[in-house]
């Protein structure tokens, strides 16, 4: 060994701590497993503490998250804070059950359908499923905030055959003024000025007005080269008559197979229209109207007016009383 090697040998440090080298071999061999157990315990404790911290962070994030739920019809939708007091109603959809059972008998794969006054898209999704990939749904919603909720729900329900249109539908093209309620009553937004009943029985009215694009069905179908509408759903809070006046050519030429329209007496008052006028507008073009018996699922009529506060009615050039629901054996 040369001088340099000897110098390095005398100045090198041992690889193990002094206290370990001073311990007798039997003690070292016994203590080594205990040290390993302690090291594993410390590592596991650090992992658990880290996982708990992650869980706290996740809970903190989720506590402010907006939930997505599914209703009885399979419709998935975002629940915003203003929806939560009415959540059970939104999930059970009791008022829509009979209509959701009747409409599938009027819409088949490949059909072209319209949802006028789509709101957040409940009926748009149903029509999307019935039309299938080769069919088409045009969903009209003029209010910007509601329109984006419609787009959101269409995406959640994977409705690639639905085209959302941010426009009102009425009897003339251009712009229209729509009156807006608070967000949790957005389904009452109207071109009229209705005074509606809150859940506690108090009267509520629109809070603000905005201008929105407007079109007629005749003009829209002409521009999109749509020759026939197989199913037309109209729910525009009292302005159903205005929609039908703007669809004069389609109705006159019987290029609409079925019409589903809402009668809401309070909304009609806000529009300055009587329910008889709505039925009459369809009768004029050879579309008698029918009511849907929600207990039996059958249609009755033709009828020319109603005293119902709120209800969906159906019209067609066909005799809907011939329809019979399929009864499971």
C-alpha positions in Angstrom: 0.0 0.0 0.0 1.5 3.3 -1.0 1.4 6.5 1.1 -1.7 7.9 -0.6 -3.7 4.7 -0.1 -2.6 4.6 3.6 -3.7 8.2 4.0 -7.1 7.6 2.5 -7.5 4.5 4.6 -6.9 6.3 7.9 -9.2 9.3 7.0 -12.2 7.2 5.6 -15.4 7.1 7.8 -17.1 3.9 8.7 -20.3 3.2 6.8 -22.3 2.3 10.0 -23.0 4.6 13.0 -20.6 4.3 16.0 -23.4 3.2 18.3 -24.3 0.3 16.1 -20.6 -0.9 15.8 -20.3 -0.7 19.6 -23.3 -3.0 20.2 -22.6 -6.7 20.6 -23.5 -8.8 17.6 -26.4 -10.7 19.4 -28.0 -7.4 20.3 -27.6 -6.1 16.8 -29.2 -9.2 15.3 -32.2 -9.0 17.7 -32.7 -5.2 17.4 -32.6 -5.1 13.6 -36.1 -6.5 13.1 -37.5 -4.1 15.7 -35.9 -1.2 13.9 -37.5 -2.4 10.6 -40.9 -2.7 12.3 -40.6 0.8 13.6 -39.6 2.1 10.2 -42.6 0.4 8.6 -44.9 1.8 11.3 -43.6 5.4 10.6 -44.0 4.9 6.9 -47.6 3.7 7.3 -48.4 6.5 9.6 -47.2 9.1 7.2 -49.2 7.4 4.4 -52.4 7.5 6.5 -51.9 11.1 7.5 -51.4 12.0 3.8 -54.5 10.1 2.8 -56.6 11.8 5.5 -55.3 15.2 4.3 -56.3 14.2 0.7 -59.8 13.1 2.0 -60.3 16.5 3.7 -59.3 18.3 0.5 -61.7 16.1 -1.5 -64.6 16.7 0.9 -63.9 20.4 0.9 -64.1 20.4 -2.9 -67.2 18.2 -3.1 -69.0 20.2 -0.4 -69.3 23.0 -3.0 -69.8 20.8 -6.0 -73.0 20.9 -8.1 -74.6 17.4 -8.1 -75.9 15.5 -11.2 -79.0 13.4 -10.5 -81.3 11.2 -12.6 -85.1 11.4 -12.6 -87.7 8.6 -12.9 -87.6 8.8 -16.7 -83.8 8.4 -16.8 -83.2 12.1 -17.6 -79.9 13.2 -16.1 -79.6 16.8 -15.1 -77.5 19.3 -13.0 -79.1 20.3 -9.7 -78.3 24.0 -9.0 -78.8 25.5 -5.5 -82.1 27.1 -6.5 -83.4 23.6 -7.6 -82.8 21.9 -4.3 -86.0 23.0 -2.5 -87.9 21.4 -5.4 -85.6 18.4 -5.9 -88.1 15.6 -5.1 -90.6 17.0 -7.6 -87.9 17.3 -10.2 -86.9 13.7 -9.7 -90.4 12.1 -9.5 -91.8 14.2 -12.4 -95.3 13.0 -11.5 -97.0 15.6 -13.8 -95.1 14.1 -16.9 -95.6 10.4 -16.4 -98.8 10.0 -18.6 -97.3 12.2 -21.4 -94.1 10.2 -21.3 -96.2 7.0 -21.8 -98.3 8.4 -24.6 -95.7 10.2 -26.7 -93.7 7.1 -27.6 -96.8 5.9 -29.6 -96.5 9.0 -31.8 -92.8 9.2 -32.5 -90.7 6.6 -34.3 -87.1 6.3 -35.3 -86.1 8.6 -38.1 -88.8 11.2 -37.3 -88.3 15.0 -37.3 -89.6 16.6 -34.1 -89.7 20.0 -32.6 -89.6 21.0 -28.9 -90.8 24.6 -28.7 -90.1 26.1 -25.3 -87.6 23.3 -24.4 -86.6 24.9 -21.1 -83.9 22.5 -19.7 -84.6 19.7 -22.1 -86.8 17.1 -20.4 -88.9 16.5 -23.5 -86.0 17.1 -25.9 -84.2 14.1 -24.4 -87.3 11.9 -24.6 -87.8 12.9 -28.3 -84.1 12.3 -28.9 -84.3 8.7 -27.6 -87.5 8.0 -29.7 -86.1 9.5 -32.9 -82.9 7.6 -32.7 -79.7 8.4 -34.5 -81.3 8.8 -37.9 -83.9 11.3 -36.5 -83.7 14.9 -35.6 -84.9 17.1 -32.7 -85.0 20.9 -32.9 -85.1 22.3 -29.4 -86.0 26.1 -29.1 -85.1 28.0 -25.9 -84.8 31.8 -26.1 -83.5 32.7 -22.6 -79.7 32.6 -22.5 -79.2 31.1 -19.0 -81.8 28.4 -19.7 -80.5 27.8 -23.2 -77.1 26.9 -21.7 -78.7 24.6 -19.1 -80.5 22.9 -22.1 -77.1 22.5 -23.9 -75.6 21.1 -20.6 -78.4 18.5 -20.1 -78.3 17.5 -23.8 -74.6 16.7 -23.3 -75.2 14.8 -20.1 -77.8 12.7 -21.8 -75.6 12.2 -24.9 -78.2 13.6 -27.3 -76.2 14.0 -30.5 -79.3 14.2 -32.6 -80.7 17.4 -30.9 -80.0 20.8 -32.3 -80.6 23.6 -29.7 -81.7 26.9 -31.1 -81.6 30.1 -29.0 -84.7 31.7 -30.3 -88.3 32.3 -29.4 -91.0 31.0 -31.8 -94.0 33.2 -32.4 -96.0 34.7 -35.3 -93.3 37.0 -36.7 -89.6 37.0 -37.3 -87.2 39.4 -35.7 -86.9 40.0 -32.0 -89.2 39.6 -29.1 -89.3 40.8 -25.5 -89.4 38.0 -22.9 -90.2 38.5 -19.3 -88.1 36.5 -16.8 -89.0 35.1 -13.4 -86.4 34.2 -10.7 -84.1 31.2 -11.8 -86.1 28.6 -9.8 -89.2 29.6 -11.7 -87.6 29.7 -15.2 -90.2 27.4 -16.6 -92.7 30.4 -16.4 -90.6 32.8 -18.5 -93.0 34.2 -21.0 -93.5 36.7 -23.8 -96.6 37.8 -21.7 -96.8 39.1 -18.2 -98.3 36.3 -16.2 -98.9 36.5 -12.4 -98.3 33.0 -11.1 -98.8 31.3 -7.7 -95.8 30.4 -5.6 -95.8 27.2 -3.6 -97.1 29.1 -0.5 -100.0 30.5 -2.5 -98.6 34.0 -2.9 -98.5 35.7 -6.3 -95.2 36.2 -8.1 -94.5 38.1 -11.3 -91.5 38.5 -13.7 -88.5 40.4 -12.4 -87.0 41.7 -15.6 -87.3 41.7 -19.4 -84.8 41.0 -22.2 -84.9 41.0 -26.0 -84.3 37.7 -27.7 -84.3 36.5 -31.3 -87.6 35.3 -32.7 -88.8 33.3 -35.7 -91.8 31.6 -37.1 -92.1 27.9 -37.7 -93.0 28.5 -41.3 -89.9 30.6 -41.9 -87.6 28.3 -39.9 -88.7 25.1 -41.8 -88.4 26.9 -45.1 -84.8 28.0 -44.3 -83.8 24.5 -43.0 -85.7 22.7 -45.9 -87.8 20.8 -43.5 -90.8 19.4 -45.4 -92.6 17.6 -42.6 -92.7 17.8 -38.8 -93.7 14.4 -37.3 -94.2 15.7 -33.8 -94.5 19.2 -32.5 -94.4 20.0 -28.8 -95.4 23.5 -27.8 -95.0 24.8 -24.2 -94.5 28.6 -24.4 -96.4 29.9 -21.3 -99.5 31.4 -22.9 -98.1 32.1 -26.4 -99.2 28.8 -28.0 -101.6 30.7 -30.2 -98.8 32.9 -31.5 -96.7 29.7 -32.4 -99.7 28.3 -34.4 -100.2 31.5 -36.2 -96.6 31.4 -37.3 -97.0 27.9 -38.5 -100.0 28.6 -40.8 -98.5 27.0 -43.9 -97.4 23.9 -42.1 -100.7 23.4 -40.5 -102.8 24.4 -43.5 -100.9 21.8 -45.7 -101.2 19.2 -42.9 -97.4 18.8 -42.8 -97.5 18.3 -39.0 -98.5 14.8 -37.8 -99.0 15.4 -34.1 -99.2 18.4 -31.9 -98.7 18.4 -28.1 -99.5 21.8 -26.5 -99.9 23.2 -23.0 -102.9 25.0 -21.6 -102.0 27.1 -18.5 -104.8 29.4 -17.6 -102.7 31.9 -15.7 -100.1 32.1 -18.4 -102.9 32.6 -21.0 -104.2 35.5 -18.9 -100.8 37.1 -19.0 -100.8 36.8 -22.8 -104.4 38.2 -23.1 -105.6 35.0 -24.7 -108.4 32.6 -23.9 -108.0 28.8 -24.0 -110.8 28.5 -26.6 -108.7 30.6 -29.0 -105.9 28.1 -28.9 -108.1 25.1 -29.7 -109.8 27.1 -32.4 -106.5 28.0 -34.1 -105.8 24.2 -34.6 -109.4 23.4 -35.5 -109.3 26.0 -38.3 -106.7 23.8 -40.1 -108.3 20.5 -39.5 -106.5 19.6 -36.2 -109.1 18.5 -33.6 -107.8 18.4 -30.0 -107.9 15.6 -27.5 -107.3 15.3 -23.8 -105.2 12.5 -22.2 -106.8 10.5 -19.4 -103.9 10.2 -17.1 -105.5 7.2 -15.2 -106.1 5.0 -18.3 -103.6 6.5 -20.7 -106.3 6.9 -23.4 -107.4 10.0 -25.3 -110.9 11.5 -25.2 -112.5 14.1 -27.4 -112.4 15.9 -29.7 -112.7 18.8 -27.3 -113.0 22.5 -28.0 -112.1 24.1 -24.7 -111.1 23.3 -21.1 -111.4 24.7 -17.6 -108.3 22.8 -16.4 -105.8 25.1 -14.7 -102.9 23.3 -16.3 -102.7 20.4 -18.7 -101.1 19.1 -21.9 -103.4 18.4 -24.9 -102.9 16.7 -28.2 -104.1 17.5 -31.7 -103.8 15.6 -35.0 -105.6 15.1 -38.3 -105.9 11.5 -37.1 -108.6 10.3 -34.6 -106.6 9.9 -31.4 -109.4 8.1 -29.7 -108.4 5.0 -31.7 -105.2 4.9 -29.8 -105.2 2.2 -27.1 -102.3 1.8 -24.6 -100.5 -1.5 -24.6 -101.4 -3.3 -21.4 -98.8 -5.7 -20.0 -100.1 -9.3 -19.5 
